[in-house]
């Protein structure tokens, strides 16, 4: 079984969003964080609409340059779709398949990693709107016996916004080398095995008092969907989101390690410097929180529908833009940046909401300004899964926000 990727995914994912904030706004701008709703856990009334902040005109040369740089860090491919009322652009670089030399096409799908969480959060909030659950109810009431009896109550909302305080994973194998990752690529996990990794000791902090980005929160939320509906969480995403929106290229692969149809291959650099095609990879270690496949067009349609209120009533949608109270901070001391399913980042004065995602060989993001003047979906294929990925993310962020 392979699961040290679980903790590594949380570390790198949190670093991605945090580094974008620090590198593009600077710590001196902490007081200038976006004015957003704050929650104490009770009902959240929709705020008065704020006047839109104009985004700069599209800087096509900067966008093209950001996508075309495949050396900082080493990438095998990249693609970027920009849309919204302030302009549209699409560009690619690199090859979808190094064996055939085929270039990237907008029809190509890719692994979206933790963008999966936005789909899961949307279904949970739909169930809340249908009065089939209350966000302030402890998850232990819905999933009795799954977490240790000694754990304090952890609410559904605290799972959604990563304030659960669950312990770190224990018992995963060592994936410290690319060769070890390759050996474990077909390991299969069950959701309960994933939960067992955090079912020990005591919580890291009292739930609701701090924020730490953790994939296991969404494993529990996917199990909650299944308990309430009697259906696989992926089937609920399909019936509630994918089919109504016509997202024909988005899927929950389950135990199928392959990507079907036209897709971008992911590669991993081995110790000897060679590149291994890592596209085929069992995704059960990311069950419920990072296993989905999509493409830029489908993700743009999804975030458009979500922000436009097609998927959630106003009160539930507002949860996605509501950060914890001001005294709740990330465990590293930085301000909280995760709401119920979405994360926020301000780049050069432009505030985006959305989600980043990653798997071996793949990194991606789906973001938009609240008023949808600017939406962006990008995917790139790093050969190293580490903080060097930030170079590409920051480069694209700069190009999206500077005239």
Buried (B, 14 or more C-beta within 10 A) or exposed (E): BBBBBBBBBBEBBBBBBBBBBEBBBEEEEEEEBBEBBBBEBEEBEEEEEEEEEEBBEBBEEBBBBBBEBBEEBBBBBBBBBBBBEBBEBBBBBBBBBBEEEBEBEEEBBBBBBBBBBBBBBBBBBBBBBEEEBEBEBBBBEBBEEBBBEEBBBBBBBBBBBBBBBBBBBEEBBEBEEBBBBBEBBEBBBEBEBBBBBBBEEEBBBEBBBBBBBBBBBBBBBBBBBBBBBEEBBBBBBBEBBBEEBEBEBBBBBEEEBEBEEBBBBBBBBBEEEEBBBBBEBBBBBBBBBBBBBBBBBBBBBBBBBBBEEBBBBEBBBBBBBBBBBEEBBBBEEBBBBBBBBBBBBBBBBBBBBBBBBBBBBBBBBBBBBBBBBBBBBBBBBBBBBEEEBBBBBBBBBBBBBEE
